[in-house]
């Protein structure tokens, strides 16, 4: 489990607990932090905030984001492995 460090300024990060969205974002942007400090059963995925990330998220919610299915599935497996590695 990765904890949020004191020196991280949350306004510099986009945070989501949506596994599908986090997986899609992770195809283009690295997950900076997986935070389980607030709730052990619900993780927050943090990504560095920028304008391109905002556009990617909007495309996701509009249903316009196109991804390679195998890449998405592999990213989902990796993300789940990171989530459950220290249980």
PDB file of N, CA, C and O in Angstrom:
ATOM      1  N   UNK A   1       0.843  -1.167   0.000  1.00  0.00           N
ATOM      2  CA  UNK A   1       0.000   0.000   0.000  1.00  0.00           C
ATOM      3  C   UNK A   1       0.891   1.233   0.000  1.00  0.00           C
ATOM      4  O   UNK A   1       1.861   1.312   0.754  1.00  0.00           O
ATOM      5  N   UNK A   2       0.561   2.169  -0.831  1.00  0.00           N
ATOM      6  CA  UNK A   2       1.333   3.406  -0.920  1.00  0.00           C
ATOM      7  C   UNK A   2       0.555   4.502  -0.219  1.00  0.00           C
ATOM      8  O   UNK A   2      -0.623   4.714  -0.504  1.00  0.00           O
ATOM      9  N   UNK A   3       1.195   5.184   0.677  1.00  0.00           N
ATOM     10  CA  UNK A   3       0.554   6.273   1.415  1.00  0.00           C
ATOM     11  C   UNK A   3       0.898   7.609   0.756  1.00  0.00           C
ATOM     12  O   UNK A   3       1.949   7.752   0.130  1.00  0.00           O
ATOM     13  N   UNK A   4       0.008   8.572   0.904  1.00  0.00           N
ATOM     14  CA  UNK A   4       0.302   9.914   0.407  1.00  0.00           C
ATOM     15  C   UNK A   4       1.359  10.527   1.305  1.00  0.00           C
ATOM     16  O   UNK A   4       1.215  10.537   2.527  1.00  0.00           O
ATOM     17  N   UNK A   5       2.408  11.030   0.707  1.00  0.00           N
ATOM     18  CA  UNK A   5       3.465  11.676   1.470  1.00  0.00           C
ATOM     19  C   UNK A   5       3.045  13.096   1.797  1.00  0.00           C
ATOM     20  O   UNK A   5       2.268  13.713   1.068  1.00  0.00           O
ATOM     21  N   UNK A   6       3.566  13.604   2.898  1.00  0.00           N
ATOM     22  CA  UNK A   6       3.226  14.943   3.372  1.00  0.00           C
ATOM     23  C   UNK A   6       3.506  16.022   2.330  1.00  0.00           C
ATOM     24  O   UNK A   6       2.773  17.009   2.259  1.00  0.00           O
ATOM     25  N   UNK A   7       4.551  15.855   1.524  1.00  0.00           N
ATOM     26  CA  UNK A   7       4.963  16.924   0.620  1.00  0.00           C
ATOM     27  C   UNK A   7       4.188  16.962  -0.701  1.00  0.00           C
ATOM     28  O   UNK A   7       4.463  17.825  -1.535  1.00  0.00           O
ATOM     29  N   UNK A   8       3.243  16.068  -0.913  1.00  0.00           N
ATOM     30  CA  UNK A   8       2.447  16.075  -2.135  1.00  0.00           C
ATOM     31  C   UNK A   8       1.347  17.126  -2.005  1.00  0.00           C
ATOM     32  O   UNK A   8       0.581  17.117  -1.042  1.00  0.00           O
ATOM     33  N   UNK A   9       1.276  18.021  -2.973  1.00  0.00           N
ATOM     34  CA  UNK A   9       0.216  19.035  -3.001  1.00  0.00           C
ATOM     35  C   UNK A   9      -0.926  18.471  -3.836  1.00  0.00           C
ATOM     36  O   UNK A   9      -0.810  18.354  -5.056  1.00  0.00           O
ATOM     37  N   UNK A  10      -2.027  18.123  -3.179  1.00  0.00           N
ATOM     38  CA  UNK A  10      -3.118  17.432  -3.848  1.00  0.00           C
ATOM     39  C   UNK A  10      -3.708  18.221  -5.012  1.00  0.00           C
ATOM     40  O   UNK A  10      -4.238  17.621  -5.947  1.00  0.00           O
ATOM     41  N   UNK A  11      -3.631  19.547  -4.979  1.00  0.00           N
ATOM     42  CA  UNK A  11      -4.186  20.323  -6.092  1.00  0.00           C
ATOM     43  C   UNK A  11      -3.395  20.120  -7.380  1.00  0.00           C
ATOM     44  O   UNK A  11      -3.877  20.466  -8.459  1.00  0.00           O
ATOM     45  N   UNK A  12      -2.199  19.570  -7.286  1.00  0.00           N
ATOM     46  CA  UNK A  12      -1.381  19.294  -8.464  1.00  0.00           C
ATOM     47  C   UNK A  12      -1.707  17.933  -9.089  1.00  0.00           C
ATOM     48  O   UNK A  12      -1.090  17.538 -10.078  1.00  0.00           O
ATOM     49  N   UNK A  13      -2.675  17.221  -8.510  1.00  0.00           N
ATOM     50  CA  UNK A  13      -2.985  15.865  -8.940  1.00  0.00           C
ATOM     51  C   UNK A  13      -4.468  15.703  -9.235  1.00  0.00           C
ATOM     52  O   UNK A  13      -5.316  16.340  -8.610  1.00  0.00           O
ATOM     53  N   UNK A  14      -4.764  14.842 -10.195  1.00  0.00           N
ATOM     54  CA  UNK A  14      -6.135  14.415 -10.439  1.00  0.00           C
ATOM     55  C   UNK A  14      -6.313  13.117  -9.679  1.00  0.00           C
ATOM     56  O   UNK A  14      -5.466  12.228  -9.764  1.00  0.00           O
ATOM     57  N   UNK A  15      -7.400  12.996  -8.938  1.00  0.00           N
ATOM     58  CA  UNK A  15      -7.660  11.817  -8.123  1.00  0.00           C
ATOM     59  C   UNK A  15      -8.964  11.160  -8.549  1.00  0.00           C
ATOM     60  O   UNK A  15      -9.966  11.841  -8.768  1.00  0.00           O
ATOM     61  N   UNK A  16      -8.948   9.836  -8.665  1.00  0.00           N
ATOM     62  CA  UNK A  16     -10.164   9.086  -8.964  1.00  0.00           C
ATOM     63  C   UNK A  16     -10.125   7.746  -8.235  1.00  0.00           C
ATOM     64  O   UNK A  16      -9.058   7.172  -8.016  1.00  0.00           O
ATOM     65  N   UNK A  17     -11.297   7.265  -7.869  1.00  0.00           N
ATOM     66  CA  UNK A  17     -11.399   5.923  -7.301  1.00  0.00           C
ATOM     67  C   UNK A  17     -12.008   4.962  -8.322  1.00  0.00           C
ATOM     68  O   UNK A  17     -12.220   3.789  -8.018  1.00  0.00           O
ATOM     69  N   UNK A  18     -12.285   5.445  -9.512  1.00  0.00           N
ATOM     70  CA  UNK A  18     -12.882   4.651 -10.581  1.00  0.00           C
ATOM     71  C   UNK A  18     -11.796   3.796 -11.243  1.00  0.00           C
ATOM     72  O   UNK A  18     -10.908   4.319 -11.916  1.00  0.00           O
ATOM     73  N   UNK A  19     -11.877   2.483 -11.044  1.00  0.00           N
ATOM     74  CA  UNK A  19     -10.850   1.570 -11.552  1.00  0.00           C
ATOM     75  C   UNK A  19     -10.762   1.601 -13.080  1.00  0.00           C
ATOM     76  O   UNK A  19      -9.665   1.596 -13.637  1.00  0.00           O
ATOM     77  N   UNK A  20     -11.905   1.632 -13.752  1.00  0.00           N
ATOM     78  CA  UNK A  20     -11.898   1.652 -15.221  1.00  0.00           C
ATOM     79  C   UNK A  20     -11.260   2.932 -15.753  1.00  0.00           C
ATOM     80  O   UNK A  20     -10.457   2.889 -16.686  1.00  0.00           O
ATOM     81  N   UNK A  21     -11.615   4.060 -15.162  1.00  0.00           N
ATOM     82  CA  UNK A  21     -11.028   5.336 -15.583  1.00  0.00           C
ATOM     83  C   UNK A  21      -9.535   5.369 -15.279  1.00  0.00           C
ATOM     84  O   UNK A  21      -8.741   5.787 -16.122  1.00  0.00           O
ATOM     85  N   UNK A  22      -9.150   4.933 -14.088  1.00  0.00           N
ATOM     86  CA  UNK A  22      -7.728   4.922 -13.718  1.00  0.00           C
ATOM     87  C   UNK A  22      -6.931   4.044 -14.678  1.00  0.00           C
ATOM     88  O   UNK A  22      -5.812   4.388 -15.058  1.00  0.00           O
ATOM     89  N   UNK A  23      -7.508   2.918 -15.067  1.00  0.00           N
ATOM     90  CA  UNK A  23      -6.833   2.033 -16.017  1.00  0.00           C
ATOM     91  C   UNK A  23      -6.648   2.727 -17.360  1.00  0.00           C
ATOM     92  O   UNK A  23      -5.569   2.670 -17.951  1.00  0.00           O
ATOM     93  N   UNK A  24      -7.698   3.382 -17.840  1.00  0.00           N
ATOM     94  CA  UNK A  24      -7.603   4.093 -19.123  1.00  0.00           C
ATOM     95  C   UNK A  24      -6.555   5.195 -19.059  1.00  0.00           C
ATOM     96  O   UNK A  24      -5.735   5.323 -19.967  1.00  0.00           O
ATOM     97  N   UNK A  25      -6.575   5.985 -18.002  1.00  0.00           N
ATOM     98  CA  UNK A  25      -5.590   7.066 -17.864  1.00  0.00           C
ATOM     99  C   UNK A  25      -4.175   6.502 -17.827  1.00  0.00           C
ATOM    100  O   UNK A  25      -3.251   7.078 -18.401  1.00  0.00           O
ATOM    101  N   UNK A  26      -4.015   5.358 -17.140  1.00  0.00           N
ATOM    102  CA  UNK A  26      -2.669   4.788 -16.972  1.00  0.00           C
ATOM    103  C   UNK A  26      -2.048   4.318 -18.285  1.00  0.00           C
ATOM    104  O   UNK A  26      -0.850   4.042 -18.337  1.00  0.00           O
ATOM    105  N   UNK A  27      -2.846   4.224 -19.336  1.00  0.00           N
ATOM    106  CA  UNK A  27      -2.286   3.886 -20.648  1.00  0.00           C
ATOM    107  C   UNK A  27      -1.437   5.027 -21.196  1.00  0.00           C
ATOM    108  O   UNK A  27      -0.557   4.803 -22.027  1.00  0.00           O
ATOM    109  N   UNK A  28      -1.697   6.261 -20.729  1.00  0.00           N
ATOM    110  CA  UNK A  28      -0.963   7.443 -21.201  1.00  0.00           C
ATOM    111  C   UNK A  28      -0.137   8.120 -20.110  1.00  0.00           C
ATOM    112  O   UNK A  28       0.893   8.730 -20.398  1.00  0.00           O
ATOM    113  N   UNK A  29      -0.583   8.015 -18.867  1.00  0.00           N
ATOM    114  CA  UNK A  29       0.074   8.727 -17.762  1.00  0.00           C
ATOM    115  C   UNK A  29       0.357   7.759 -16.622  1.00  0.00           C
ATOM    116  O   UNK A  29      -0.474   6.903 -16.320  1.00  0.00           O
ATOM    117  N   UNK A  30       1.508   7.882 -15.992  1.00  0.00           N
ATOM    118  CA  UNK A  30       1.818   6.991 -14.870  1.00  0.00           C
ATOM    119  C   UNK A  30       0.975   7.328 -13.642  1.00  0.00           C
ATOM    120  O   UNK A  30       0.649   8.489 -13.393  1.00  0.00           O
ATOM    121  N   UNK A  31       0.638   6.310 -12.895  1.00  0.00           N
ATOM    122  CA  UNK A  31      -0.021   6.521 -11.609  1.00  0.00           C
ATOM    123  C   UNK A  31       1.062   6.985 -10.646  1.00  0.00           C
ATOM    124  O   UNK A  31       2.042   6.276 -10.419  1.00  0.00           O
ATOM    125  N   UNK A  32       0.888   8.162 -10.087  1.00  0.00           N
ATOM    126  CA  UNK A  32       1.884   8.725  -9.174  1.00  0.00           C
ATOM    127  C   UNK A  32       1.752   8.124  -7.783  1.00  0.00           C
ATOM    128  O   UNK A  32       2.751   7.830  -7.126  1.00  0.00           O
ATOM    129  N   UNK A  33       0.505   7.944  -7.336  1.00  0.00           N
ATOM    130  CA  UNK A  33       0.252   7.436  -5.986  1.00  0.00           C
ATOM    131  C   UNK A  33      -1.029   6.616  -6.004  1.00  0.00           C
ATOM    132  O   UNK A  33      -1.996   6.972  -6.677  1.00  0.00           O
ATOM    133  N   UNK A  34      -1.028   5.516  -5.259  1.00  0.00           N
ATOM    134  CA  UNK A  34      -2.256   4.795  -4.941  1.00  0.00           C
ATOM    135  C   UNK A  34      -2.458   4.983  -3.445  1.00  0.00           C
ATOM    136  O   UNK A  34      -1.675   4.488  -2.634  1.00  0.00           O
ATOM    137  N   UNK A  35      -3.507   5.698  -3.093  1.00  0.00           N
ATOM    138  CA  UNK A  35      -3.750   6.061  -1.694  1.00  0.00           C
ATOM    139  C   UNK A  35      -4.892   5.237  -1.120  1.00  0.00           C
ATOM    140  O   UNK A  35      -6.022   5.302  -1.604  1.00  0.00           O
ATOM    141  N   UNK A  36      -4.587   4.462  -0.083  1.00  0.00           N
ATOM    142  CA  UNK A  36      -5.606   3.682   0.613  1.00  0.00           C
ATOM    143  C   UNK A  36      -5.728   4.129   2.067  1.00  0.00           C
ATOM    144  O   UNK A  36      -6.249   3.389   2.902  1.00  0.00           O
ATOM    145  N   UNK A  37      -5.255   5.324   2.372  1.00  0.00           N
ATOM    146  CA  UNK A  37      -5.241   5.771   3.768  1.00  0.00           C
ATOM    147  C   UNK A  37      -6.626   6.136   4.283  1.00  0.00           C
ATOM    148  O   UNK A  37      -6.893   5.976   5.474  1.00  0.00           O
ATOM    149  N   UNK A  38      -7.515   6.622   3.420  1.00  0.00           N
ATOM    150  CA  UNK A  38      -8.850   7.035   3.863  1.00  0.00           C
ATOM    151  C   UNK A  38      -9.782   5.843   4.056  1.00  0.00           C
ATOM    152  O   UNK A  38     -10.610   5.845   4.968  1.00  0.00           O
ATOM    153  N   UNK A  39      -9.654   4.831   3.208  1.00  0.00           N
ATOM    154  CA  UNK A  39     -10.557   3.686   3.240  1.00  0.00           C
ATOM    155  C   UNK A  39      -9.801   2.488   2.678  1.00  0.00           C
ATOM    156  O   UNK A  39      -9.389   2.503   1.518  1.00  0.00           O
ATOM    157  N   UNK A  40      -9.620   1.460   3.485  1.00  0.00           N
ATOM    158  CA  UNK A  40      -8.849   0.292   3.048  1.00  0.00           C
ATOM    159  C   UNK A  40      -9.526  -0.473   1.918  1.00  0.00           C
ATOM    160  O   UNK A  40      -8.880  -1.273   1.242  1.00  0.00           O
ATOM    161  N   UNK A  41     -10.821  -0.236   1.706  1.00  0.00           N
ATOM    162  CA  UNK A  41     -11.556  -0.959   0.671  1.00  0.00           C
ATOM    163  C   UNK A  41     -11.770  -0.137  -0.598  1.00  0.00           C
ATOM    164  O   UNK A  41     -12.380  -0.610  -1.557  1.00  0.00           O
ATOM    165  N   UNK A  42     -11.267   1.088  -0.597  1.00  0.00           N
ATOM    166  CA  UNK A  42     -11.441   1.953  -1.771  1.00  0.00           C
ATOM    167  C   UNK A  42     -10.187   2.797  -1.950  1.00  0.00           C
ATOM    168  O   UNK A  42      -9.873   3.650  -1.119  1.00  0.00           O
ATOM    169  N   UNK A  43      -9.484   2.552  -3.029  1.00  0.00           N
ATOM    170  CA  UNK A  43      -8.239   3.275  -3.289  1.00  0.00           C
ATOM    171  C   UNK A  43      -8.504   4.517  -4.127  1.00  0.00           C
ATOM    172  O   UNK A  43      -9.454   4.572  -4.907  1.00  0.00           O
ATOM    173  N   UNK A  44      -7.650   5.503  -3.948  1.00  0.00           N
ATOM    174  CA  UNK A  44      -7.641   6.706  -4.782  1.00  0.00           C
ATOM    175  C   UNK A  44      -6.382   6.637  -5.649  1.00  0.00           C
ATOM    176  O   UNK A  44      -5.282   6.417  -5.142  1.00  0.00           O
ATOM    177  N   UNK A  45      -6.553   6.824  -6.942  1.00  0.00           N
ATOM    178  CA  UNK A  45      -5.440   6.824  -7.881  1.00  0.00           C
ATOM    179  C   UNK A  45      -5.132   8.267  -8.224  1.00  0.00           C
ATOM    180  O   UNK A  45      -6.018   9.009  -8.647  1.00  0.00           O
ATOM    181  N   UNK A  46      -3.884   8.672  -8.045  1.00  0.00           N
ATOM    182  CA  UNK A  46      -3.496  10.056  -8.298  1.00  0.00           C
ATOM    183  C   UNK A  46      -2.581  10.138  -9.513  1.00  0.00           C
ATOM    184  O   UNK A  46      -1.620   9.381  -9.649  1.00  0.00           O
ATOM    185  N   UNK A  47      -2.914  11.089 -10.397  1.00  0.00           N
ATOM    186  CA  UNK A  47      -2.152  11.362 -11.609  1.00  0.00           C
ATOM    187  C   UNK A  47      -1.770  12.827 -11.605  1.00  0.00           C
ATOM    188  O   UNK A  47      -2.538  13.665 -11.131  1.00  0.00           O
ATOM    189  N   UNK A  48      -0.588  13.153 -12.128  1.00  0.00           N
ATOM    190  CA  UNK A  48      -0.176  14.553 -12.254  1.00  0.00           C
ATOM    191  C   UNK A  48      -1.178  15.291 -13.130  1.00  0.00           C
ATOM    192  O   UNK A  48      -1.496  14.854 -14.236  1.00  0.00           O
ATOM    193  N   UNK A  49      -1.662  16.395 -12.630  1.00  0.00           N
ATOM    194  CA  UNK A  49      -2.672  17.193 -13.325  1.00  0.00           C
ATOM    195  C   UNK A  49      -2.051  17.997 -14.469  1.00  0.00           C
ATOM    196  O   UNK A  49      -1.004  18.620 -14.295  1.00  0.00           O
ATOM    197  N   UNK A  50      -2.692  17.983 -15.632  1.00  0.00           N
ATOM    198  CA  UNK A  50      -2.319  18.858 -16.743  1.00  0.00           C
ATOM    199  C   UNK A  50      -3.491  18.944 -17.720  1.00  0.00           C
ATOM    200  O   UNK A  50      -4.459  18.193 -17.602  1.00  0.00           O
ATOM    201  N   UNK A  51      -3.404  19.844 -18.663  1.00  0.00           N
ATOM    202  CA  UNK A  51      -4.515  20.084 -19.588  1.00  0.00           C
ATOM    203  C   UNK A  51      -4.808  18.871 -20.465  1.00  0.00           C
ATOM    204  O   UNK A  51      -5.971  18.572 -20.735  1.00  0.00           O
ATOM    205  N   UNK A  52      -3.781  18.177 -20.909  1.00  0.00           N
ATOM    206  CA  UNK A  52      -3.982  16.999 -21.750  1.00  0.00           C
ATOM    207  C   UNK A  52      -4.709  15.898 -20.974  1.00  0.00           C
ATOM    208  O   UNK A  52      -5.534  15.178 -21.537  1.00  0.00           O
ATOM    209  N   UNK A  53      -4.401  15.772 -19.688  1.00  0.00           N
ATOM    210  CA  UNK A  53      -5.092  14.786 -18.856  1.00  0.00           C
ATOM    211  C   UNK A  53      -6.575  15.128 -18.770  1.00  0.00           C
ATOM    212  O   UNK A  53      -7.422  14.240 -18.871  1.00  0.00           O
ATOM    213  N   UNK A  54      -6.892  16.394 -18.584  1.00  0.00           N
ATOM    214  CA  UNK A  54      -8.294  16.826 -18.536  1.00  0.00           C
ATOM    215  C   UNK A  54      -9.020  16.462 -19.831  1.00  0.00           C
ATOM    216  O   UNK A  54     -10.166  16.013 -19.794  1.00  0.00           O
ATOM    217  N   UNK A  55      -8.364  16.652 -20.967  1.00  0.00           N
ATOM    218  CA  UNK A  55      -8.965  16.317 -22.262  1.00  0.00           C
ATOM    219  C   UNK A  55      -9.176  14.812 -22.395  1.00  0.00           C
ATOM    220  O   UNK A  55     -10.191  14.369 -22.932  1.00  0.00           O
ATOM    221  N   UNK A  56      -8.224  14.034 -21.909  1.00  0.00           N
ATOM    222  CA  UNK A  56      -8.334  12.578 -21.941  1.00  0.00           C
ATOM    223  C   UNK A  56      -9.531  12.116 -21.114  1.00  0.00           C
ATOM    224  O   UNK A  56     -10.293  11.252 -21.547  1.00  0.00           O
ATOM    225  N   UNK A  57      -9.693  12.685 -19.938  1.00  0.00           N
ATOM    226  CA  UNK A  57     -10.807  12.320 -19.055  1.00  0.00           C
ATOM    227  C   UNK A  57     -12.141  12.689 -19.695  1.00  0.00           C
ATOM    228  O   UNK A  57     -13.096  11.913 -19.639  1.00  0.00           O
ATOM    229  N   UNK A  58     -12.207  13.864 -20.298  1.00  0.00           N
ATOM    230  CA  UNK A  58     -13.440  14.278 -20.987  1.00  0.00           C
ATOM    231  C   UNK A  58     -13.766  13.318 -22.125  1.00  0.00           C
ATOM    232  O   UNK A  58     -14.926  12.946 -22.303  1.00  0.00           O
ATOM    233  N   UNK A  59     -12.760  12.911 -22.898  1.00  0.00           N
ATOM    234  CA  UNK A  59     -12.976  11.957 -23.993  1.00  0.00           C
ATOM    235  C   UNK A  59     -13.470  10.620 -23.443  1.00  0.00           C
ATOM    236  O   UNK A  59     -14.335   9.983 -24.044  1.00  0.00           O
ATOM    237  N   UNK A  60     -12.928  10.198 -22.311  1.00  0.00           N
ATOM    238  CA  UNK A  60     -13.365   8.952 -21.667  1.00  0.00           C
ATOM    239  C   UNK A  60     -14.854   9.028 -21.334  1.00  0.00           C
ATOM    240  O   UNK A  60     -15.617   8.127 -21.682  1.00  0.00           O
ATOM    241  N   UNK A  61     -15.264  10.097 -20.663  1.00  0.00           N
ATOM    242  CA  UNK A  61     -16.660  10.215 -20.227  1.00  0.00           C
ATOM    243  C   UNK A  61     -17.620  10.442 -21.398  1.00  0.00           C
ATOM    244  O   UNK A  61     -18.800  10.109 -21.290  1.00  0.00           O
ATOM    245  N   UNK A  62     -17.153  10.986 -22.487  1.00  0.00           N
ATOM    246  CA  UNK A  62     -17.995  11.154 -23.680  1.00  0.00           C
ATOM    247  C   UNK A  62     -18.067   9.866 -24.509  1.00  0.00           C
ATOM    248  O   UNK A  62     -18.838   9.788 -25.465  1.00  0.00           O
ATOM    249  N   UNK A  63     -17.276   8.867 -24.148  1.00  0.00           N
ATOM    250  CA  UNK A  63     -17.255   7.618 -24.901  1.00  0.00           C
ATOM    251  C   UNK A  63     -16.466   7.715 -26.185  1.00  0.00           C
ATOM    252  O   UNK A  63     -16.663   6.916 -27.101  1.00  0.00           O
ATOM    253  N   UNK A  64     -15.571   8.687 -26.262  1.00  0.00           N
ATOM    254  CA  UNK A  64     -14.788   8.925 -27.478  1.00  0.00           C
ATOM    255  C   UNK A  64     -13.359   8.404 -27.392  1.00  0.00           C
ATOM    256  O   UNK A  64     -12.616   8.485 -28.370  1.00  0.00           O
ATOM    257  N   UNK A  65     -12.969   7.880 -26.259  1.00  0.00           N
ATOM    258  CA  UNK A  65     -11.600   7.408 -26.079  1.00  0.00           C
ATOM    259  C   UNK A  65     -11.449   6.027 -26.708  1.00  0.00           C
ATOM    260  O   UNK A  65     -12.194   5.105 -26.377  1.00  0.00           O
ATOM    261  N   UNK A  66     -10.504   5.888 -27.597  1.00  0.00           N
ATOM    262  CA  UNK A  66     -10.244   4.613 -28.270  1.00  0.00           C
ATOM    263  C   UNK A  66      -8.954   4.023 -27.719  1.00  0.00           C
ATOM    264  O   UNK A  66      -7.919   4.688 -27.677  1.00  0.00           O
ATOM    265  N   UNK A  67      -9.031   2.754 -27.294  1.00  0.00           N
ATOM    266  CA  UNK A  67      -7.856   2.085 -26.735  1.00  0.00           C
ATOM    267  C   UNK A  67      -7.717   0.700 -27.343  1.00  0.00           C
ATOM    268  O   UNK A  67      -8.686   0.113 -27.825  1.00  0.00           O
ATOM    269  N   UNK A  68      -6.501   0.192 -27.312  1.00  0.00           N
ATOM    270  CA  UNK A  68      -6.234  -1.175 -27.716  1.00  0.00           C
ATOM    271  C   UNK A  68      -6.744  -2.090 -26.598  1.00  0.00           C
ATOM    272  O   UNK A  68      -6.308  -1.946 -25.456  1.00  0.00           O
ATOM    273  N   UNK A  69      -7.651  -3.024 -26.891  1.00  0.00           N
ATOM    274  CA  UNK A  69      -8.219  -3.873 -25.842  1.00  0.00           C
ATOM    275  C   UNK A  69      -7.179  -4.670 -25.060  1.00  0.00           C
ATOM    276  O   UNK A  69      -7.295  -4.808 -23.842  1.00  0.00           O
ATOM    277  N   UNK A  70      -6.169  -5.194 -25.743  1.00  0.00           N
ATOM    278  CA  UNK A  70      -5.140  -5.961 -25.041  1.00  0.00           C
ATOM    279  C   UNK A  70      -4.318  -5.066 -24.119  1.00  0.00           C
ATOM    280  O   UNK A  70      -3.985  -5.466 -23.004  1.00  0.00           O
ATOM    281  N   UNK A  71      -3.991  -3.872 -24.570  1.00  0.00           N
ATOM    282  CA  UNK A  71      -3.235  -2.933 -23.731  1.00  0.00           C
ATOM    283  C   UNK A  71      -4.053  -2.551 -22.505  1.00  0.00           C
ATOM    284  O   UNK A  71      -3.517  -2.465 -21.400  1.00  0.00           O
ATOM    285  N   UNK A  72      -5.359  -2.321 -22.698  1.00  0.00           N
ATOM    286  CA  UNK A  72      -6.228  -1.969 -21.578  1.00  0.00           C
ATOM    287  C   UNK A  72      -6.283  -3.112 -20.563  1.00  0.00           C
ATOM    288  O   UNK A  72      -6.149  -2.885 -19.361  1.00  0.00           O
ATOM    289  N   UNK A  73      -6.481  -4.337 -21.047  1.00  0.00           N
ATOM    290  CA  UNK A  73      -6.562  -5.491 -20.154  1.00  0.00           C
ATOM    291  C   UNK A  73      -5.253  -5.693 -19.392  1.00  0.00           C
ATOM    292  O   UNK A  73      -5.272  -5.974 -18.194  1.00  0.00           O
ATOM    293  N   UNK A  74      -4.129  -5.554 -20.071  1.00  0.00           N
ATOM    294  CA  UNK A  74      -2.835  -5.697 -19.400  1.00  0.00           C
ATOM    295  C   UNK A  74      -2.631  -4.607 -18.352  1.00  0.00           C
ATOM    296  O   UNK A  74      -2.102  -4.872 -17.272  1.00  0.00           O
ATOM    297  N   UNK A  75      -3.048  -3.385 -18.667  1.00  0.00           N
ATOM    298  CA  UNK A  75      -2.943  -2.289 -17.695  1.00  0.00           C
ATOM    299  C   UNK A  75      -3.841  -2.550 -16.490  1.00  0.00           C
ATOM    300  O   UNK A  75      -3.457  -2.263 -15.356  1.00  0.00           O
ATOM    301  N   UNK A  76      -5.030  -3.093 -16.729  1.00  0.00           N
ATOM    302  CA  UNK A  76      -5.947  -3.426 -15.635  1.00  0.00           C
ATOM    303  C   UNK A  76      -5.348  -4.499 -14.730  1.00  0.00           C
ATOM    304  O   UNK A  76      -5.425  -4.392 -13.506  1.00  0.00           O
ATOM    305  N   UNK A  77      -4.753  -5.530 -15.324  1.00  0.00           N
ATOM    306  CA  UNK A  77      -4.110  -6.584 -14.524  1.00  0.00           C
ATOM    307  C   UNK A  77      -2.980  -6.013 -13.674  1.00  0.00           C
ATOM    308  O   UNK A  77      -2.849  -6.355 -12.499  1.00  0.00           O
ATOM    309  N   UNK A  78      -2.161  -5.142 -14.269  1.00  0.00           N
ATOM    310  CA  UNK A  78      -1.047  -4.542 -13.537  1.00  0.00           C
ATOM    311  C   UNK A  78      -1.561  -3.677 -12.389  1.00  0.00           C
ATOM    312  O   UNK A  78      -1.030  -3.723 -11.279  1.00  0.00           O
ATOM    313  N   UNK A  79      -2.597  -2.889 -12.667  1.00  0.00           N
ATOM    314  CA  UNK A  79      -3.147  -2.007 -11.639  1.00  0.00           C
ATOM    315  C   UNK A  79      -3.727  -2.821 -10.482  1.00  0.00           C
ATOM    316  O   UNK A  79      -3.524  -2.469  -9.319  1.00  0.00           O
ATOM    317  N   UNK A  80      -4.439  -3.892 -10.783  1.00  0.00           N
ATOM    318  CA  UNK A  80      -4.993  -4.754  -9.728  1.00  0.00           C
ATOM    319  C   UNK A  80      -3.876  -5.403  -8.921  1.00  0.00           C
ATOM    320  O   UNK A  80      -3.989  -5.534  -7.702  1.00  0.00           O
ATOM    321  N   UNK A  81      -2.816  -5.805  -9.578  1.00  0.00           N
ATOM    322  CA  UNK A  81      -1.682  -6.393  -8.862  1.00  0.00           C
ATOM    323  C   UNK A  81      -1.092  -5.386  -7.883  1.00  0.00           C
ATOM    324  O   UNK A  81      -0.752  -5.741  -6.754  1.00  0.00           O
ATOM    325  N   UNK A  82      -0.969  -4.134  -8.308  1.00  0.00           N
ATOM    326  CA  UNK A  82      -0.458  -3.082  -7.411  1.00  0.00           C
ATOM    327  C   UNK A  82      -1.415  -2.836  -6.251  1.00  0.00           C
ATOM    328  O   UNK A  82      -0.980  -2.574  -5.130  1.00  0.00           O
ATOM    329  N   UNK A  83      -2.706  -2.918  -6.514  1.00  0.00           N
ATOM    330  CA  UNK A  83      -3.700  -2.688  -5.465  1.00  0.00           C
ATOM    331  C   UNK A  83      -3.621  -3.736  -4.364  1.00  0.00           C
ATOM    332  O   UNK A  83      -3.715  -3.417  -3.179  1.00  0.00           O
ATOM    333  N   UNK A  84      -3.447  -4.983  -4.766  1.00  0.00           N
ATOM    334  CA  UNK A  84      -3.541  -6.091  -3.822  1.00  0.00           C
ATOM    335  C   UNK A  84      -2.201  -6.649  -3.376  1.00  0.00           C
ATOM    336  O   UNK A  84      -2.166  -7.673  -2.693  1.00  0.00           O
ATOM    337  N   UNK A  85      -1.098  -6.009  -3.739  1.00  0.00           N
ATOM    338  CA  UNK A  85       0.220  -6.566  -3.433  1.00  0.00           C
ATOM    339  C   UNK A  85       0.543  -6.620  -1.943  1.00  0.00           C
ATOM    340  O   UNK A  85       1.284  -7.508  -1.521  1.00  0.00           O
ATOM    341  N   UNK A  86       0.026  -5.722  -1.149  1.00  0.00           N
ATOM    342  CA  UNK A  86       0.364  -5.698   0.281  1.00  0.00           C
ATOM    343  C   UNK A  86      -0.841  -5.968   1.163  1.00  0.00           C
ATOM    344  O   UNK A  86      -0.988  -5.353   2.219  1.00  0.00           O
ATOM    345  N   UNK A  87      -1.677  -6.854   0.753  1.00  0.00           N
ATOM    346  CA  UNK A  87      -2.867  -7.171   1.554  1.00  0.00           C
ATOM    347  C   UNK A  87      -2.537  -8.122   2.648  1.00  0.00           C
ATOM    348  O   UNK A  87      -3.415  -8.501   3.423  1.00  0.00           O
TER     349      UNK A  87
END
